Amino acid sequence: MNIIYTHNIFTAQKYGGVSRYFFEIIKRVILAEVDVQVIAGFYINEYVRYLPRVKGFCVPSINHTGAIRQKISEAYQRYMLRRSGDDAIVHQTYYSKSCIKFCGKSVVTVYDMVHELFPQSFPENDDTSRDKRLCCERADQIIAISHSTKNDLVRLFSIDPEKINVIHLGSSMKEITASRSNSFFSEPYLLFVGTRSGYKNFEGLLRAFAASKHLKDNFHVVCFGGAAFSVNEKESFKELGIEGLVHQVSGDDDMLATFYRHAKVFVYPSLYEGFGIPVLEAMSLGCPVVCSKTSSMPEVAGDAAAYFDPYDIASIQQTLEDTLLNESLIHDLRIKGRIRESLFSWERCAQETIDLYHSLLN
């Protein structure tokens, strides 16, 4: 069996969740005595550096060379695929604009349906949804990273459910052991991780926080990752009366792990997630999870989270207050979180992906 991974995500993303997913999968698939090729082309991705059997060249990540890099990588990939046999399985690493021609079978992974459900969060000329639909229609099998995403695929693209395989993701955060014993932040805090715009609903969290005297008097909000606060965000903090209580920090995974370990709770107010790896990250490090009861989040967190309605500011406020005032509940969430997180792993994800590859050749 010959598994070929396309260049798409590796030529487009230096770091990020999708390329990290393929890095975790590929390095385990290679160990399964499967013939693997990563046609990375002219790649900019940092994870690829640590993978064997890569066909391509690392190039500088310069924005104005992106179109040229993509064209060269497409031509190189076409050349490599012409040499593949009938036993080849091509796993597309992202949604390709052009049809990939070869003799074998094809797989594509769908991570979420955010472009379809929240089009206002993306530029009008964003073709991701169109490319995703075409890739799904062409593929022999589709991997959805949650049942929620599978249901959305069926509903929004009218894809045959029999063509969609749900394979859950894992988390690498628990493997980090070098974190500091003391926090980088001295005040008690609620932790928010990732980008803050649009459907991520960071504004909803801020409004709930600002509406609560108990939260403002006893806690800060720390945002890990994402860009530095904009002028508009800072003005919003001032208007809400929480200036000086909201902080943005960035750093490596070791630093993130430390923030998880020392947070009072991890708050995930997103309106929609295809999976929600930060939920697993928090649970693996003993951080209680308080999150939205929408899309994939209950599927991932199970009974190991306190839930709120992300569209209802009062619900967010009340759930945070009820959780933070209940030390027994905090303790239970820590224990349940570790148990729940143990059900997910990259090893399981990789094995189920390998099983899918084998099924295509039977």
The 8 nearest C-alpha neighbors of each residue, nearest first, counted from 0:
[[1, 86, 34, 33, 87, 2, 88, 357],
 [0, 2, 87, 34, 35, 88, 86, 3],
 [3, 1, 35, 88, 87, 89, 34, 36],
 [2, 4, 89, 36, 37, 35, 88, 90],
 [5, 3, 37, 90, 89, 91, 38, 36],
 [6, 4, 91, 38, 92, 7, 39, 3],
 [5, 7, 39, 9, 38, 40, 8, 10],
 [8, 6, 93, 9, 10, 92, 5, 11],
 [9, 7, 11, 92, 93, 10, 12, 6],
 [8, 10, 44, 42, 6, 11, 7, 12],
 [9, 11, 42, 43, 8, 7, 6, 12],
 [10, 12, 8, 9, 7, 13, 43, 44],
 [13, 11, 14, 9, 8, 44, 10, 15],
 [14, 12, 44, 43, 45, 11, 15, 9],
 [13, 15, 12, 44, 45, 18, 16, 19],
 [16, 14, 18, 17, 19, 12, 13, 20],
 [15, 17, 19, 18, 20, 14, 276, 21],
 [18, 16, 20, 19, 15, 21, 8, 92],
 [17, 19, 21, 20, 16, 15, 8, 22],
 [18, 20, 22, 16, 17, 21, 15, 23],
 [21, 19, 17, 23, 18, 22, 16, 24],
 [20, 22, 24, 18, 23, 19, 25, 17],
 [21, 23, 19, 25, 20, 24, 18, 26],
 [24, 22, 20, 21, 26, 25, 19, 345],
 [25, 23, 21, 349, 27, 22, 26, 28],
 [26, 24, 28, 27, 22, 21, 23, 29],
 [25, 27, 29, 24, 28, 23, 22, 50],
 [28, 26, 30, 25, 29, 24, 349, 23],
 [29, 27, 25, 31, 30, 26, 24, 349],
 [28, 30, 27, 31, 26, 33, 25, 32],
 [29, 31, 27, 28, 32, 26, 33, 25],
 [32, 30, 28, 33, 29, 27, 353, 350],
 [33, 31, 30, 29, 34, 28, 35, 0],
 [32, 34, 31, 29, 35, 0, 1, 28],
 [33, 35, 1, 2, 0, 32, 36, 29],
 [36, 34, 2, 1, 3, 33, 29, 37],
 [35, 37, 3, 52, 38, 53, 2, 4],
 [36, 38, 53, 4, 39, 54, 3, 52],
 [39, 37, 54, 5, 6, 40, 4, 36],
 [38, 40, 6, 55, 37, 42, 54, 9],
 [41, 39, 55, 72, 42, 38, 6, 56],
 [42, 40, 56, 72, 57, 55, 58, 68],
 [41, 43, 10, 57, 9, 40, 39, 44],
 [44, 42, 13, 10, 60, 58, 57, 9],
 [45, 43, 13, 9, 46, 42, 12, 47],
 [44, 46, 47, 13, 48, 14, 43, 49],
 [47, 45, 48, 44, 49, 22, 19, 50],
 [48, 46, 50, 49, 45, 44, 22, 9],
 [49, 47, 46, 50, 45, 44, 57, 51],
 [48, 50, 47, 46, 51, 45, 22, 26],
 [49, 51, 47, 48, 26, 53, 52, 46],
 [52, 50, 53, 49, 26, 48, 47, 37],
 [53, 51, 36, 37, 54, 50, 35, 38],
 [54, 52, 37, 51, 55, 38, 36, 39],
 [55, 53, 38, 39, 37, 52, 40, 36],
 [56, 54, 40, 39, 41, 53, 38, 57],
 [55, 57, 41, 42, 40, 58, 54, 39],
 [56, 58, 42, 41, 43, 55, 59, 44],
 [59, 57, 43, 41, 42, 56, 60, 61],
 [58, 60, 61, 43, 57, 42, 64, 41],
 [61, 59, 43, 62, 58, 13, 64, 65],
 [60, 62, 64, 63, 59, 65, 58, 43],
 [63, 61, 64, 65, 60, 66, 59, 68],
 [62, 64, 65, 61, 66, 67, 60, 68],
 [63, 65, 67, 62, 61, 66, 68, 60],
 [66, 64, 68, 62, 67, 63, 69, 61],
 [67, 65, 69, 68, 64, 70, 63, 62],
 [66, 68, 70, 64, 69, 65, 71, 63],
 [69, 67, 65, 71, 66, 70, 64, 41],
 [68, 70, 72, 66, 67, 71, 73, 65],
 [71, 69, 73, 67, 72, 68, 74, 66],
 [70, 72, 74, 68, 73, 69, 75, 67],
 [71, 73, 40, 75, 69, 70, 74, 41],
 [74, 72, 76, 70, 75, 71, 69, 77],
 [75, 73, 77, 71, 76, 72, 70, 78],
 [76, 74, 72, 78, 73, 77, 71, 79],
 [75, 77, 79, 73, 78, 74, 72, 80],
 [78, 76, 80, 74, 79, 75, 73, 81],
 [77, 79, 75, 76, 81, 80, 74, 82],
 [80, 78, 76, 81, 82, 77, 75, 83],
 [81, 79, 83, 82, 77, 78, 101, 76],
 [80, 82, 78, 79, 83, 101, 77, 100],
 [81, 83, 80, 79, 84, 78, 101, 77],
 [84, 82, 80, 81, 87, 101, 85, 102],
 [85, 83, 86, 87, 102, 103, 82, 101],
 [84, 86, 103, 102, 87, 83, 104, 101],
 [85, 87, 84, 103, 0, 1, 88, 360],
 [88, 86, 1, 103, 85, 84, 2, 83],
 [87, 89, 104, 2, 105, 103, 3, 1],
 [90, 88, 3, 105, 4, 2, 106, 91],
 [89, 91, 106, 4, 107, 105, 3, 92],
 [92, 90, 107, 5, 93, 4, 89, 106],
 [91, 93, 8, 5, 7, 90, 4, 6],
 [94, 92, 7, 91, 8, 95, 107, 108],
 [93, 95, 131, 130, 134, 96, 91, 92],
 [96, 94, 97, 130, 93, 134, 7, 98],
 [95, 97, 130, 94, 98, 133, 134, 129],
 [98, 96, 95, 99, 130, 73, 134, 94],
 [97, 99, 100, 96, 95, 134, 137, 133],
 [98, 100, 97, 101, 77, 95, 80, 89],
 [101, 99, 98, 102, 80, 77, 81, 103],
 [100, 102, 80, 103, 81, 99, 83, 84],
 [103, 101, 85, 84, 83, 104, 100, 87],
 [102, 104, 85, 87, 88, 86, 101, 84],
 [105, 103, 88, 139, 89, 87, 359, 106],
 [104, 106, 89, 138, 139, 88, 90, 140],
 [107, 105, 90, 140, 138, 141, 139, 89],
 [106, 108, 91, 141, 90, 142, 138, 109],
 [107, 109, 142, 141, 143, 110, 106, 92],
 [110, 108, 143, 111, 142, 107, 144, 141],
 [111, 109, 273, 144, 143, 108, 148, 112],
 [110, 112, 273, 148, 113, 109, 272, 274],
 [113, 111, 115, 114, 116, 151, 148, 273],
 [112, 114, 116, 115, 117, 111, 271, 118],
 [115, 113, 118, 117, 112, 116, 128, 127],
 [114, 116, 113, 112, 118, 117, 128, 155],
 [117, 115, 113, 114, 118, 112, 271, 119],
 [116, 118, 119, 113, 114, 120, 115, 198],
 [119, 117, 114, 120, 121, 115, 116, 113],
 [118, 120, 117, 121, 122, 123, 197, 114],
 [119, 121, 118, 117, 197, 122, 198, 114],
 [120, 122, 119, 118, 123, 125, 114, 117],
 [123, 121, 125, 124, 120, 119, 118, 126],
 [124, 122, 125, 121, 118, 119, 126, 120],
 [123, 125, 122, 126, 121, 127, 128, 118],
 [126, 124, 122, 123, 127, 121, 128, 129],
 [127, 125, 129, 128, 124, 130, 123, 131],
 [126, 128, 130, 129, 125, 131, 94, 114],
 [129, 127, 131, 130, 126, 114, 132, 115],
 [128, 130, 132, 126, 131, 127, 133, 96],
 [131, 129, 127, 133, 96, 132, 128, 94],
 [132, 130, 128, 134, 94, 129, 133, 127],
 [131, 133, 135, 129, 130, 134, 136, 128],
 [134, 132, 136, 130, 135, 131, 137, 129],
 [135, 133, 131, 137, 136, 132, 138, 130],
 [136, 134, 132, 138, 133, 137, 131, 141],
 [135, 137, 133, 134, 138, 132, 158, 139],
 [138, 136, 134, 135, 133, 139, 105, 98],
 [139, 137, 105, 135, 140, 106, 136, 134],
 [138, 140, 105, 106, 104, 137, 141, 162],
 [141, 139, 106, 162, 138, 163, 105, 142],
 [142, 140, 163, 107, 106, 108, 164, 162],
 [141, 143, 108, 164, 163, 165, 109, 107],
 [144, 142, 165, 109, 149, 145, 148, 108],
 [143, 145, 167, 166, 165, 110, 274, 142],
 [146, 144, 147, 148, 143, 165, 167, 274],
 [145, 147, 149, 148, 165, 150, 143, 144],
 [146, 148, 295, 145, 150, 149, 294, 151],
 [147, 149, 151, 145, 146, 150, 273, 111],
 [148, 150, 146, 152, 151, 147, 143, 153],
 [149, 151, 153, 147, 152, 148, 146, 154],
 [150, 152, 154, 148, 149, 153, 155, 147],
 [153, 151, 149, 155, 156, 150, 154, 148],
 [154, 152, 157, 158, 150, 151, 156, 155],
 [153, 155, 151, 152, 157, 156, 150, 158],
 [154, 156, 152, 151, 153, 157, 115, 158],
 [157, 155, 152, 158, 153, 154, 132, 151],
 [158, 156, 153, 154, 155, 159, 152, 160],
 [157, 159, 153, 156, 160, 152, 162, 154],
 [158, 160, 161, 162, 157, 153, 163, 152],
 [161, 159, 162, 163, 158, 153, 149, 150],
 [162, 160, 159, 163, 164, 158, 140, 141],
 [161, 163, 140, 160, 159, 141, 164, 139],
 [164, 162, 141, 160, 161, 142, 140, 143],
 [163, 165, 142, 143, 141, 166, 162, 140],
 [166, 164, 143, 145, 144, 142, 146, 167],
 [167, 165, 144, 348, 143, 164, 142, 168],
 [168, 166, 144, 145, 348, 165, 169, 343],
 [167, 169, 348, 345, 144, 344, 166, 343],
 [170, 168, 344, 345, 343, 171, 167, 348],
 [169, 171, 172, 280, 279, 344, 276, 345],
 [172, 170, 174, 173, 169, 175, 280, 345],
 [171, 173, 174, 280, 170, 175, 256, 283],
 [174, 172, 175, 283, 171, 284, 280, 170],
 [173, 175, 172, 171, 176, 170, 283, 177],
 [176, 174, 173, 172, 177, 253, 178, 256],
 [177, 175, 178, 174, 173, 253, 256, 179],
 [176, 178, 175, 179, 253, 180, 256, 257],
 [179, 177, 253, 257, 176, 256, 180, 254],
 [180, 178, 181, 257, 177, 182, 254, 253],
 [179, 181, 178, 182, 257, 177, 261, 260],
 [182, 180, 179, 183, 257, 261, 184, 178],
 [181, 183, 184, 261, 257, 185, 258, 180],
 [182, 184, 185, 181, 258, 257, 254, 179],
 [185, 183, 182, 186, 187, 258, 188, 181],
 [184, 186, 182, 183, 187, 188, 181, 261],
 [185, 187, 184, 188, 219, 218, 217, 182],
 [188, 186, 218, 219, 263, 185, 262, 217],
 [189, 187, 219, 218, 220, 262, 263, 186],
 [188, 190, 220, 264, 263, 262, 265, 221],
 [189, 191, 265, 221, 262, 266, 220, 222],
 [190, 192, 222, 266, 221, 223, 265, 267],
 [193, 191, 223, 222, 224, 190, 194, 277],
 [194, 192, 224, 225, 223, 195, 191, 222],
 [193, 195, 225, 196, 224, 199, 192, 226],
 [194, 196, 201, 199, 193, 200, 225, 197],
 [195, 197, 199, 194, 198, 200, 201, 202],
 [198, 196, 199, 120, 200, 195, 201, 117],
 [197, 199, 200, 270, 269, 196, 271, 117],
 [200, 198, 269, 197, 195, 196, 201, 270],
 [201, 199, 198, 269, 203, 202, 268, 197],
 [200, 202, 204, 195, 203, 199, 205, 268],
 [201, 203, 205, 200, 204, 206, 195, 196],
 [204, 202, 200, 206, 201, 205, 312, 207],
 [203, 205, 201, 207, 202, 206, 208, 268],
 [206, 204, 208, 202, 207, 203, 209, 201],
 [205, 207, 209, 203, 208, 204, 210, 202],
 [206, 208, 316, 204, 210, 312, 205, 209],
 [207, 209, 205, 206, 210, 211, 214, 204],
 [208, 210, 206, 207, 211, 205, 239, 241],
 [211, 209, 207, 208, 206, 212, 316, 215],
 [210, 212, 214, 213, 209, 208, 215, 207],
 [213, 211, 215, 214, 216, 210, 209, 208],
 [212, 214, 216, 211, 215, 217, 320, 218],
 [215, 213, 211, 217, 218, 216, 212, 208],
 [216, 214, 212, 213, 217, 218, 211, 209],
 [217, 215, 213, 214, 212, 218, 211, 219],
 [218, 216, 214, 215, 213, 187, 219, 188],
 [217, 219, 188, 187, 214, 215, 216, 220],
 [218, 220, 188, 244, 245, 189, 187, 221],
 [221, 219, 245, 189, 188, 190, 244, 246],
 [220, 222, 246, 190, 247, 245, 191, 189],
 [223, 221, 247, 191, 192, 246, 190, 248],
 [222, 224, 192, 248, 249, 247, 191, 193],
 [225, 223, 249, 193, 192, 248, 222, 226],
 [224, 226, 194, 193, 227, 223, 195, 249],
 [225, 227, 228, 224, 194, 229, 247, 249],
 [226, 228, 229, 247, 225, 248, 224, 249],
 [229, 227, 232, 226, 233, 230, 247, 231],
 [230, 228, 232, 231, 233, 227, 226, 234],
 [229, 231, 233, 232, 234, 228, 235, 227],
 [232, 230, 234, 229, 233, 235, 228, 236],
 [231, 233, 235, 229, 234, 230, 228, 236],
 [234, 232, 236, 230, 235, 231, 229, 237],
 [233, 235, 231, 237, 232, 236, 230, 238],
 [234, 236, 232, 238, 237, 233, 239, 231],
 [237, 235, 242, 233, 239, 241, 234, 238],
 [236, 238, 242, 234, 240, 235, 239, 241],
 [237, 239, 235, 240, 236, 234, 241, 242],
 [240, 238, 236, 237, 241, 209, 235, 206],
 [239, 241, 237, 238, 242, 236, 209, 235],
 [240, 242, 236, 244, 239, 237, 243, 209],
 [243, 241, 236, 237, 244, 240, 245, 233],
 [242, 244, 245, 241, 246, 236, 219, 237],
 [243, 245, 219, 241, 242, 220, 246, 215],
 [246, 244, 220, 243, 221, 219, 242, 241],
 [247, 245, 221, 222, 220, 244, 248, 243],
 [246, 248, 222, 221, 223, 227, 228, 249],
 [249, 247, 223, 224, 222, 246, 250, 221],
 [250, 248, 224, 223, 247, 251, 225, 255],
 [249, 251, 254, 255, 252, 248, 224, 253],
 [250, 252, 254, 253, 255, 249, 256, 224],
 [253, 251, 255, 254, 256, 250, 172, 175],
 [254, 252, 256, 178, 255, 251, 257, 175],
 [253, 255, 257, 251, 252, 256, 250, 258],
 [256, 254, 252, 258, 257, 253, 259, 251],
 [257, 255, 259, 253, 254, 258, 252, 260],
 [256, 258, 260, 254, 255, 259, 178, 179],
 [257, 259, 255, 261, 256, 260, 262, 254],
 [260, 258, 256, 257, 262, 261, 286, 281],
 [261, 259, 257, 258, 284, 286, 262, 256],
 [260, 262, 258, 259, 182, 257, 263, 286],
 [263, 261, 264, 259, 188, 189, 260, 258],
 [262, 264, 189, 188, 261, 187, 265, 286],
 [265, 263, 287, 262, 189, 288, 286, 266],
 [264, 266, 190, 288, 189, 287, 289, 191],
 [267, 265, 289, 191, 290, 190, 268, 288],
 [266, 268, 290, 269, 291, 289, 191, 265],
 [269, 267, 291, 290, 309, 200, 266, 204],
 [270, 268, 199, 200, 271, 267, 198, 291],
 [269, 271, 198, 309, 199, 200, 268, 293],
 [270, 272, 269, 294, 293, 198, 273, 113],
 [273, 271, 274, 275, 295, 294, 111, 269],
 [272, 274, 111, 110, 148, 295, 275, 145],
 [273, 275, 272, 295, 145, 276, 144, 296],
 [276, 274, 277, 272, 278, 273, 296, 295],
 [275, 277, 279, 278, 274, 280, 170, 169],
 [278, 276, 280, 279, 275, 281, 192, 170],
 [277, 279, 276, 281, 280, 275, 282, 288],
 [280, 278, 282, 276, 277, 281, 340, 283],
 [281, 279, 277, 283, 278, 172, 282, 170],
 [280, 282, 286, 278, 284, 279, 283, 259],
 [283, 281, 336, 279, 285, 284, 337, 286],
 [282, 284, 280, 337, 173, 281, 285, 340],
 [285, 283, 282, 281, 286, 260, 173, 259],
 [284, 286, 333, 282, 283, 260, 287, 281],
 [285, 287, 281, 282, 284, 259, 260, 264],
 [288, 286, 264, 333, 332, 265, 329, 285],
 [287, 289, 304, 265, 264, 266, 290, 286],
 [290, 288, 305, 266, 304, 306, 265, 267],
 [291, 289, 267, 306, 268, 266, 288, 307],
 [292, 290, 307, 268, 309, 306, 293, 308],
 [291, 293, 306, 307, 297, 308, 296, 290],
 [292, 294, 291, 296, 295, 271, 270, 297],
 [295, 293, 271, 147, 296, 272, 292, 273],
 [296, 294, 298, 147, 274, 297, 272, 273],
 [295, 297, 299, 298, 294, 300, 293, 292],
 [298, 296, 300, 301, 299, 295, 292, 293],
 [299, 297, 295, 296, 301, 300, 145, 146],
 [300, 298, 296, 297, 301, 295, 274, 275],
 [299, 301, 297, 303, 298, 304, 296, 302],
 [302, 300, 297, 303, 298, 299, 304, 339],
 [301, 303, 304, 300, 335, 297, 305, 339],
 [304, 302, 336, 335, 332, 300, 301, 339],
 [305, 303, 288, 289, 302, 300, 306, 332],
 [304, 306, 289, 290, 288, 318, 307, 303],
 [307, 305, 290, 292, 291, 289, 304, 318],
 [308, 306, 291, 315, 314, 292, 309, 318],
 [307, 309, 311, 310, 314, 291, 292, 315],
 [310, 308, 291, 311, 268, 307, 270, 315],
 [309, 311, 308, 312, 270, 203, 314, 315],
 [312, 310, 314, 309, 313, 308, 315, 307],
 [313, 311, 315, 207, 314, 316, 203, 310],
 [312, 314, 316, 311, 315, 317, 207, 210],
 [313, 315, 317, 311, 312, 316, 307, 308],
 [316, 314, 312, 318, 307, 313, 317, 207],
 [317, 315, 207, 313, 319, 314, 318, 320],
 [316, 318, 320, 314, 319, 315, 321, 313],
 [319, 317, 321, 315, 320, 316, 322, 314],
 [318, 320, 322, 316, 317, 321, 323, 315],
 [319, 321, 317, 323, 322, 318, 324, 316],
 [322, 320, 318, 324, 319, 323, 317, 325],
 [323, 321, 319, 325, 320, 324, 318, 328],
 [322, 324, 320, 325, 321, 319, 326, 329],
 [325, 323, 321, 322, 320, 326, 319, 328],
 [324, 326, 322, 328, 327, 323, 321, 329],
 [327, 325, 329, 328, 330, 324, 323, 322],
 [326, 328, 330, 325, 329, 331, 332, 324],
 [327, 329, 331, 325, 330, 326, 332, 322],
 [330, 328, 326, 332, 327, 331, 287, 333],
 [329, 331, 327, 333, 328, 332, 326, 334],
 [332, 330, 328, 334, 333, 329, 335, 327],
 [333, 331, 335, 329, 287, 303, 334, 330],
 [332, 334, 285, 336, 287, 330, 331, 335],
 [335, 333, 331, 336, 332, 337, 330, 338],
 [336, 334, 303, 332, 338, 337, 333, 339],
 [337, 335, 282, 303, 339, 333, 334, 338],
 [336, 338, 340, 283, 282, 339, 334, 335],
 [339, 337, 335, 341, 336, 340, 334, 342],
 [340, 338, 336, 341, 337, 342, 335, 303],
 [341, 339, 337, 342, 338, 343, 279, 283],
 [340, 342, 338, 343, 339, 337, 344, 283],
 [343, 341, 340, 339, 344, 338, 169, 347],
 [344, 342, 169, 341, 340, 168, 167, 347],
 [345, 343, 169, 346, 347, 348, 170, 168],
 [344, 346, 169, 348, 347, 349, 168, 23],
 [347, 345, 349, 344, 348, 350, 27, 169],
 [346, 348, 350, 344, 345, 349, 351, 343],
 [347, 349, 345, 351, 346, 350, 168, 166],
 [348, 350, 352, 24, 346, 347, 351, 345],
 [351, 349, 353, 347, 352, 348, 346, 354],
 [350, 352, 354, 348, 353, 349, 347, 355],
 [351, 353, 349, 355, 350, 354, 348, 356],
 [352, 354, 350, 356, 355, 351, 349, 357],
 [355, 353, 351, 357, 352, 356, 350, 358],
 [354, 356, 352, 358, 353, 357, 351, 359],
 [355, 357, 353, 359, 354, 358, 352, 360],
 [358, 356, 354, 359, 355, 360, 353, 361],
 [357, 359, 355, 361, 360, 356, 354, 353],
 [360, 358, 357, 356, 361, 355, 104, 139],
 [359, 361, 358, 357, 356, 86, 104, 0],
 [360, 358, 359, 357, 356, 355, 86, 354]]
